[in-house]
Amino acid sequence: MTTDDACATEEVDPGADPEVDLGGEPTPSSSLRTFGAVVQALREHAGLSRAELGTWVRYSKHTVASVELGRRMPDESFVELAEIALGDTGALRKAAKYLTRGEPGLAAWFCQWARLERLAVSLATYECRLVPGLLQTEGYARAVFENSIPPLSDEQMEAQVAARLDRQRIIRERPNTLFSFVMEEYIVRRRLGGDEVAREQLDHILTVARLRNVSVQIMPTDTVCHAGLDGPLALLETRDGKRLAYSEGQESGRFIADPKEAATLHQRYATLRAQALSPYESTGLLERIRGAL
């Protein structure tokens, strides 16, 4: 998915939180910009430059600037260290509880799904266009966004890349969540961004595929049966057994909560997994493609 970027960090109850109401789309918030403005005000009040605050929080001055401008989601370490550096008033810790990733450059139709991902006990993705966002390297993500039409501004580019990389943390932060990926063979053969980017991307997929909670399967190009001809698909199951789906197209996305429709798509994905190469066979194919680069 080309717009699969996280919109929140806190875990929420999909049945209680209005921003993830299963009946409608979420409203992007300005909390990142508000939090950034608080950081900047406290920093200036403390008489620190961005570079000096960066030394305290162990980030570059450019990352500090991205947080202050609302372009980057701060992690827990940033919040805690910045709090200490800027007077330990508790303001940043309290403000961080309300952070949501709604802008800039994030697709409103994806925000609801991105928040529910953090509640899931299992996540599944079928892709026929590009490497799934959860598996993309920074170089590959940049190549994807560089191909956007109309072109993105530098600010939009950095916001998109930062959001995508932030979202990927859930794979390692949620070791008890199952992640399954099925992607078309031609995706991993396409040298998007050039040979160096392609090599790095293949290495990264192979690394992630070795995690116990991750399964990566390749749908061979010469297959004679294919259950995913209707396009890309994302699925998840929540702790309380809800089975949900998400489908994305050109300039649009569709969140699917209807139990019957979601069940059909989950069945379709199960068939796709059976038709694709096994995880072991897929790893072998990826290694051969990597070796030929």
N, C-alpha and C positions, 0 to 999 in steps of 0.2 A: 504494500500500500504506500502510495506516495505521500500521504499526509498523516501517517501513523505516529503521532507525537503525543507524549503524555500531557495531561491537563491537570493533574493533581498528584500530591504525594501522600496525603493522609488516607487511611482506610475509612470507608464509609459504609453505612447500611443502605443498600439500594432501595429498600422498602421505606426508608424514613427520610433520607436526605433529598430535598426537592431538586437539587442539582443533578441527581442521577435517577430521578423518577423514571421508571421503565416506560412510562407512557409518552414521553416527549424529549426534546433535545435540550441540552444544558445551555445556559447562557454564559458566554465567556466573561471572565471577571478581570478587573484591573488590579488584583491583589499583588501581582509581581511588581508592578510599577509603584504601588503604594509602599510596599516593603522596601524597595530600592530607595525611595525618597527618604524613608526613615533612616536607613543605613547612611545615606549621604549627609543628612542633617546631623546625625550623631557624630559622624566622622569629622565634619567641619567644626562642630562645637568642641570636639576634642583636640582640634588643631592638627589633625593628621592628614597627610596626603594619601592618595590611593595606593601609592607604592608602599608607604609606611603601614597602612592597614593590611596590605597584602602580605607583609612580613609577619604580622600577627596571625593572620588566618591561613598562612601557607599557600597563598595563591598569587598569581601575577597581578600587577596593577590593571591589566586588561580584563581579567576575570572579575576583579572588584568593580570595574566600570560596567561590565555586562550585568552584574547583579544590581547595581545602583540604577541602571537604565531600564530595568525590568525585562532584560533579554535572557536571563539565565536563572534557573531554579537553584537556590542555594541549598547545599546539603546540610545535614545536622552538624557536621564539624564546623562549617562556615558560621552557622548561626551561633554555636556555643562560643567559638573563639572570638567572633566579632562582638558578642555580648560582653565578654570579659574585657576586651580591648577598649570598648566604648562606654565604660562606666558601670556595667553590670546592674542596669536598672530593671532588667526583666522585660523591657519593651520588645526586643527582638525575639525572645523566646515566645512571648505571647502572640506577636504578629505572625510568626512562622506557622502557627497552628491553623491559620486561615489562608495559607497560600494555595492558590490554584493556578494551573497553567492554561490560561485562556488566550494569550496573545503575546507577542505579535506573530502574525503569519501562520497561526494554527487553525486548522479547519474546524469550524464549530460542530459539524456533523460527527467528527471523530472524538470529541471531548468526552462524551458520555461513555463510549466504549473504552477509552483509555483509562478512565477512572475505575470501571468495573474490572478491568484486567488485574488490578491490584487486589481484588477480592477473590479471584478465581482459584479453584483447586486444579483446574486444567485449562490449557490454552492450546488451540490448534489453528494452523494457518496453511492455506493452499495458495500458492502464487504462480501465475503464468506470465508475469510481466518483468519482474525484477526480484532481486534478493529481498526477502522479507525485512522490514525495518528493524526488527529485533535482532537480526543477524548482520546488519550492515556495519562495515568499518567506517571511520570518519572519511577516509578518502573516497570510498564508494558512495557514501551519502552526499558528499560534495559533488561528485560527478552526476548523481541523480538530479540534484537541485540546479546544477549548471545547465542542465538540459530543459529546464522549465521554460514554457512559453505562455505569456510574455516573460522576459528575463526578470529574475529577482534582483533587488537592490542588495548591496553588501550587508546592510542591516538585516534584511529579510533572510539572506543566506545564513548568516551567523545564528540567527534565532532558530531557524529550521534545524540546522546541524546540532546546535546545543540541545534542543528539545528531543531530537531523535536519540542522541547519546544518553541523555538523562533517562529516557524511558527504558533503555536496554538494561538498566541496573536490576530490573525485577528478576531477570534470569538467575543471577547469583544471590540476590537478596531473598529469594523465595525458593530455597532448595527442595521444599516439599510440594511445590507446584509442578505439575507435569507440562512440558512444552513439546509440542509436536509440529514439525514443519514438513510439508510436501511441496517441492518446487520442480518446475520443468527443467529438463536437462539443458536446453538451449540457454537458460538463464545463466548457469554456471560456466557455459562455454563462451558467452558474450564477454568481450574484453572492454567493458564499460570503464572509461577513465584511463585506459591504456594497460599495458602488460604489468607494470608495477602495482597498480591498484588492483588488478585482477588477481595477481599472486597473493597479495596481502589479504584480499577478501576470501580466497579459497583457504588460506591458512587459518583464518579466523573461524570460518564455518567448521573446519575439521577440529579445531580446538574446542569450540562450543559443543560439537556433536559428541565429544568424549564425556561430557558431564552426565551424571547418572539420571538427572531429571529432564534430559533433552533427547529427542529423537529427530533425526534429519533423514528424509527419504527423497530420492530423485525419481521423477516420472520420466522414463526413457522416451526419447523422441520416436523410436520405432514401435511404440506400443500400438496394439490393435484395438484395445478397449480403454475407454476414458470416461470417468464419471464426473469430471469437472469442466465440461465444455461450456458451461454457463458463465465461467469466469472466476476470479479470485474470491476467496472465502475466508472468514475468520470466525472461530467458534470459541465459546468458553462455557465452563460449568462453575457455578458459585457454590459456596459452602452448604447452602440449604437446598442444593439439587436443581436449581434453575438452570436450564440449558438455553443459551442465547447465541445470536449470530449477528454478523456484520458483513455487509457487502458494499464495495466501493467502485465507483465508475468515474467517468470524466466529470470533474467539477461537482461531484455529488457523492453522498454516502447514505446507506440505509441501515438503520438499527432494527433488528428483528427480534421481538420478544414474544410473538405469538407462539404458544407451545407446539402446535401442530407443524407450523412452518419451520420452526427451529429444529424440531425432531427430524424432519425430512432432510434438512441440511447436514445434521450430524450423521445421519445414515449415509448420505452422499460422501461425506468425508471418510467414513469408515471404509467405504468401497474404494475410494481413491488410495488409501493406505494399502489395501490388499492388492491393488493393481500396480503400485509403484515398486521399485526395487526395495529390498529389505534395508534396514539401517546399515548392516554389515556390507552388503553389496554397494550401497550408495557411497559409503566411505571409500571403498576401493575405487569406484569410478571417479570420485573427487580427487583422490590421490593421483590417479592416472592423468586427469586433466591438468592438475597442478604440475606434474612432472614434465608435461609437454610444453609448458610456458617458458 
